[in-house]
Amino acid sequence: MLTACALPVVWLIGYAALCAAQPFTRCRTCAGTGETEHFRIARTCPRCHGDRYRLRRGRRLHNAWRRTYEAGTRPPRKNS
C-alpha cells in the first residue's frame, strides 16, 4: 500500500525536475522537423509554428501558476 501511494509522488517529483531541467520538448505533430505535409505539400507546422519545440505541459502549468501568484502579491501602487 505504501508503494502504491509513493509511486505517484516519486513520478511527480521526477517530472517536475524534468520540466525544470528541460522545459522544451520536440513537437509531437511534426516530430521536431517544423513542417507537416498536407496532400504532399510541405507547410509550417501549425502546432509549433516551425520552431520544432514546444513547452512541456508541466512547465506551462508552472508558468501560469507563477504569473497568477505574482499578480496577486504585487505591492499596492503609490499615489503621488
N, C-alpha and C positions, 0 to 999 in steps of 0.2 A: 504494500500500500504506500509506503514511504517513497519507493522508487517511482511509482506512478504519479505522485504529487511533485517529486523533484524534477522529473524529466521535462515538463513544460517550462519550469523556471530556468533550468540549465539551457534549454533551447532559446528562450527569450534573451538571456544574458549573452549567449553566443551571437544571436542575430543583432543585438544592439552593438556589440563590439565590431561585427562586420560592417554595419552601417556607419560606425564612426571611422573605421579604417578605410573602407572603400565605399563611399556614398553613391558612386555611379556603377551601373551595370549595363551590359550590352542590351540594345533594344531587341525585344522578342519578335517584333513584326518583321524587321529586315535582317535579323541575325547579325547586327553590327556592321552592315555594309552601307547603310544610309540611303539605299534605294530599294524600291519594290517594283515588281513587274505587274502590269495590268494589261492584259491582251497583248503580250510580248512587247510592250512599250515600257522602258525603264523611266521611273519618275521618283522624285524625292519622297522618302518615307513620311507618311502623314503623322506617325506617332512620335518620332524623334526629330522631325524636320531636318533630316540629313546630318544631324550631329553624331549619330551612331551610338550614343549613350543616353541613358535615362536615369533619373534619380530613383533609388530604391523606395519602396512604399514606406518602410520604417523611417527613412530619412525625411520623406515628405511629412509624415506624421510628427516627427520631432520638430521640424521647422515650423509647422503650423502651431504646435503647442508653444514653442518659444515665442513666436510673434504674438499669440494671444496673451501669454503671461506678461511679456514686456509692455503690451498695450494697456494692461490692467494695473501695472505697477509704476507707471510714469509719475514723476513728481508733478504737483499742480503748477500751472503756469502762473508766473508772477505778473501782476497788473501794474504797469508803470504809469 
